[in-house]
Amino acid sequence: MTEQHPTTGRNGIQLVVLDMAGTTVADGGLVERAFDTAARHLGVEPGSPDHAGKLAYVRATMGESKISVFRHLFGDEGAARRANAAFEQAYGELVDGGLIAPVPGAAEAIEELRAAGRTVVLSTGFSRVTQDAILAALGWQDLVPLTLCPADAGGRGRPYPDMVLAALLRTGATDAVQRIAVAGDTSYDMLSGRRAGASVVAGVLTGAHDAEQLTAAGATHVLGSVAELPALLEGVSDARPA
């Protein structure tokens, strides 16, 4: 664990907002596979410079709302929606095929966080249909009290702070944004947490981006995996403003 800001004391964090794919869910690169299907659907030739450029953008923006990614890549709204529909169908078929699994220790970490009295919310850049398919495939429908996708927070996903703030508003779990922790595997997760005012913005090394990318985007801590988060939060001081 690389800690950027020392903390002391206990029980400062009351709300924990966790990303899914790459953070709590291991999908083995299914996002890229589903993107390839979507790109083919819109006539992007595999192996072409256009395909390579679009795939590089998908990798760089992991964590962002997928419809937003496709709007950037394909321009007009109709093409973006067709690409997004093809992506969701392809990803859903891969999920149904049993090609996802929990990150080792993730479910146990969530249970430990909740047992310590912290409210845990799972968030994603996927649509609600895709998020629900992942939850069902893992048997996680009752693991946390609230799950969020961009549509649940007004339509804007990461790197906007909206989903983190929606988690606060919907749960009422704390009286201050400083008592929120955010964890994710991408730079956009870090930016979202920072913009929301969370005092702990933890990057994990089980997904898309490396420690340097996570730190550059504002990670306060870098962890090997989300399994390390409960122990980290036990050492975080009460961050409520005076």
C-alpha positions as CSV (number, residue, x, y, z in Angstrom):
1,M,0.0,0.0,0.0
2,T,1.3,3.5,-0.9
3,E,-0.2,6.1,1.4
4,Q,-0.1,9.7,0.1
5,H,-1.7,11.4,3.2
6,P,-1.2,10.0,6.7
7,T,-4.3,9.6,8.8
8,T,-4.9,8.7,12.4
9,G,-7.8,7.7,14.6
10,R,-10.8,5.6,13.8
11,N,-14.3,5.6,12.4
12,G,-14.2,8.8,10.4
13,I,-15.6,7.3,7.2
14,Q,-19.4,6.6,7.2
15,L,-20.1,6.1,3.4
16,V,-18.1,4.0,1.0
17,V,-18.7,4.2,-2.7
18,L,-17.1,1.4,-4.7
19,D,-16.7,0.9,-8.4
20,M,-17.6,-2.4,-9.9
21,A,-15.7,-3.7,-13.0
22,G,-12.0,-3.8,-12.1
23,T,-12.5,-2.9,-8.5
24,T,-15.0,-5.3,-6.9
25,V,-15.7,-7.4,-10.1
26,A,-13.0,-9.1,-12.2
27,D,-14.3,-9.2,-15.8
28,G,-11.1,-10.3,-17.6
29,G,-11.1,-7.6,-20.3
30,L,-14.8,-8.0,-21.2
31,V,-15.2,-4.3,-21.8
32,E,-12.7,-4.4,-24.7
33,R,-14.3,-7.5,-26.1
34,A,-17.7,-5.9,-26.0
35,F,-16.4,-2.7,-27.5
36,D,-14.9,-4.7,-30.4
37,T,-18.4,-6.1,-31.1
38,A,-19.9,-2.6,-30.9
39,A,-17.3,-1.2,-33.2
40,R,-17.8,-3.9,-35.8
41,H,-21.6,-3.2,-35.6
42,L,-20.9,0.4,-36.7
43,G,-18.5,-0.7,-39.5
44,V,-15.1,-0.1,-37.8
45,E,-12.7,-2.5,-39.4
46,P,-10.7,-4.6,-36.9
47,G,-7.0,-4.0,-37.1
48,S,-7.5,-0.6,-38.8
49,P,-5.9,2.6,-37.4
50,D,-9.5,3.8,-36.7
51,H,-10.1,0.8,-34.6
52,A,-6.8,1.1,-32.7
53,G,-7.5,4.8,-32.0
54,K,-11.0,4.1,-30.7
55,L,-9.8,1.2,-28.5
56,A,-7.1,3.4,-27.1
57,Y,-9.7,6.0,-26.1
58,V,-11.9,3.3,-24.5
59,R,-8.9,2.2,-22.4
60,A,-8.0,5.7,-21.4
61,T,-11.6,6.5,-20.3
62,M,-12.3,3.3,-18.4
63,G,-14.8,4.2,-15.7
64,E,-16.7,6.8,-17.7
65,S,-20.3,6.3,-18.7
66,K,-20.3,4.1,-21.7
67,I,-22.8,6.1,-23.7
68,S,-20.6,9.2,-23.1
69,V,-17.6,7.3,-24.5
70,F,-19.6,6.3,-27.6
71,R,-20.8,9.9,-28.1
72,H,-17.2,11.0,-28.3
73,L,-16.2,8.1,-30.6
74,F,-19.0,8.1,-33.1
75,G,-20.2,11.7,-33.0
76,D,-23.9,11.8,-33.6
77,E,-26.4,10.6,-31.0
78,G,-28.0,7.9,-33.2
79,A,-24.6,6.2,-33.9
80,A,-23.7,6.5,-30.3
81,R,-26.9,4.8,-29.1
82,R,-26.5,2.0,-31.7
83,A,-23.0,1.4,-30.5
84,N,-24.0,1.5,-26.9
85,A,-26.9,-1.0,-27.5
86,A,-24.5,-3.4,-29.3
87,F,-22.0,-3.0,-26.5
88,E,-24.6,-3.7,-23.8
89,Q,-25.9,-6.8,-25.6
90,A,-22.3,-8.2,-26.1
91,Y,-21.3,-7.5,-22.6
92,G,-24.5,-9.0,-21.2
93,E,-23.9,-12.2,-23.2
94,L,-20.4,-12.4,-21.9
95,V,-21.7,-12.0,-18.3
96,D,-24.3,-14.6,-18.9
97,G,-21.6,-16.9,-20.1
98,G,-20.0,-16.9,-16.7
99,L,-17.0,-14.8,-17.7
100,I,-17.0,-12.5,-14.6
101,A,-16.1,-13.2,-11.0
102,P,-15.7,-11.2,-7.8
103,V,-12.3,-9.7,-7.2
104,P,-10.8,-12.0,-4.5
105,G,-11.8,-10.8,-1.1
106,A,-14.2,-8.1,-2.5
107,A,-17.4,-9.5,-1.1
108,E,-15.8,-10.2,2.3
109,A,-14.4,-6.6,2.3
110,I,-17.9,-5.2,1.7
111,E,-19.4,-7.3,4.4
112,E,-16.6,-6.2,6.8
113,L,-17.2,-2.5,6.0
114,R,-20.9,-2.9,6.6
115,A,-20.3,-4.8,9.8
116,A,-18.2,-1.8,11.0
117,G,-21.3,0.4,10.6
118,R,-20.4,1.9,7.2
119,T,-22.9,2.3,4.4
120,V,-21.6,0.8,1.1
121,V,-22.8,1.7,-2.4
122,L,-21.7,0.0,-5.6
123,S,-21.5,2.3,-8.7
124,T,-20.7,1.7,-12.4
125,G,-20.4,3.4,-15.7
126,F,-22.6,0.7,-17.3
127,S,-26.3,1.0,-17.8
128,R,-28.8,-0.2,-15.2
129,V,-29.5,-3.3,-17.4
130,T,-25.9,-4.3,-17.5
131,Q,-25.3,-3.5,-13.8
132,D,-28.2,-5.7,-12.8
133,A,-27.0,-8.5,-15.0
134,I,-23.6,-8.4,-13.2
135,L,-25.2,-8.3,-9.8
136,A,-27.4,-11.3,-10.7
137,A,-24.5,-13.3,-12.1
138,L,-22.6,-12.8,-8.9
139,G,-25.6,-13.2,-6.6
140,W,-24.9,-9.7,-5.2
141,Q,-28.5,-8.4,-5.4
142,D,-28.6,-8.0,-1.6
143,L,-24.9,-7.4,-0.9
144,V,-25.3,-3.6,-0.5
145,P,-28.3,-1.3,0.2
146,L,-27.9,0.8,-2.9
147,T,-26.4,0.4,-6.4
148,L,-26.0,3.3,-8.8
149,C,-25.4,3.8,-12.6
150,P,-25.1,7.2,-14.4
151,A,-28.9,7.3,-15.1
152,D,-29.6,7.2,-11.4
153,A,-27.6,10.4,-10.9
154,G,-29.1,12.5,-13.6
155,G,-27.2,10.9,-16.6
156,R,-23.7,12.1,-15.9
157,G,-21.2,9.4,-15.0
158,R,-17.6,9.7,-14.0
159,P,-15.4,11.8,-14.0
160,Y,-18.3,14.0,-12.7
161,P,-19.0,13.7,-8.9
162,D,-22.7,13.0,-9.4
163,M,-22.8,9.3,-8.5
164,V,-20.8,9.8,-5.3
165,L,-23.1,12.7,-4.3
166,A,-26.2,10.8,-5.3
167,A,-25.0,8.0,-3.0
168,L,-24.8,10.6,-0.2
169,L,-28.2,12.1,-0.9
170,R,-30.0,8.7,-1.3
171,T,-28.5,7.0,1.8
172,G,-28.2,10.0,4.1
173,A,-25.3,8.0,5.6
174,T,-23.3,11.0,6.7
175,D,-23.5,14.7,7.3
176,A,-20.3,15.7,5.4
177,V,-18.6,14.8,2.2
178,Q,-15.3,14.5,4.1
179,R,-16.7,11.3,5.7
180,I,-17.0,9.6,2.3
181,A,-14.5,7.1,0.9
182,V,-14.3,6.3,-2.8
183,A,-12.5,3.3,-4.3
184,G,-11.9,2.4,-8.0
185,D,-9.4,1.2,-10.5
186,T,-9.4,4.1,-13.0
187,S,-8.3,7.7,-13.2
188,Y,-11.9,8.7,-13.7
189,D,-12.9,7.1,-10.4
190,M,-10.2,9.2,-8.7
191,L,-11.4,12.4,-10.3
192,S,-15.0,11.7,-9.4
193,G,-14.1,11.1,-5.8
194,R,-11.9,14.2,-5.5
195,R,-14.5,16.4,-7.1
196,A,-17.1,15.0,-4.7
197,G,-15.0,16.1,-1.7
198,A,-14.3,12.5,-0.4
199,S,-11.4,12.5,2.0
200,V,-10.3,9.0,1.0
201,V,-10.0,8.3,-2.7
202,A,-8.3,4.9,-3.0
203,G,-7.0,3.5,-6.3
204,V,-6.8,-0.3,-6.6
205,L,-4.4,-2.2,-8.9
206,T,-6.8,-4.9,-10.0
207,G,-8.2,-3.1,-13.0
208,A,-7.5,-0.7,-15.9
209,H,-4.9,1.9,-14.6
210,D,-1.6,1.7,-12.8
211,A,-0.4,3.4,-9.6
212,E,1.2,6.3,-11.5
213,Q,-2.1,7.0,-13.4
214,L,-4.2,6.7,-10.3
215,T,-1.9,9.0,-8.2
216,A,-1.8,11.6,-11.0
217,A,-5.6,11.7,-11.0
218,G,-5.7,12.4,-7.3
219,A,-5.6,9.1,-5.4
220,T,-5.0,9.6,-1.7
221,H,-4.0,6.0,-1.4
222,V,-3.1,3.1,-3.8
223,L,-4.0,-0.4,-2.7
224,G,-3.3,-3.8,-4.1
225,S,-7.0,-4.5,-4.1
226,V,-10.3,-3.5,-2.5
227,A,-9.7,-6.3,0.1
228,E,-7.2,-3.9,1.8
229,L,-9.8,-1.1,2.2
230,P,-11.4,-2.1,5.5
231,A,-8.0,-2.1,7.2
232,L,-7.2,1.3,5.7
233,L,-10.4,2.9,6.8
234,E,-9.9,1.7,10.4
235,G,-7.0,4.1,10.5
236,V,-8.8,7.1,9.1
237,S,-9.5,9.9,11.5
238,D,-12.9,11.5,12.0
239,A,-12.9,13.9,9.1
240,R,-15.9,16.0,10.0
241,P,-15.4,19.7,9.7
242,A,-15.1,21.7,12.9
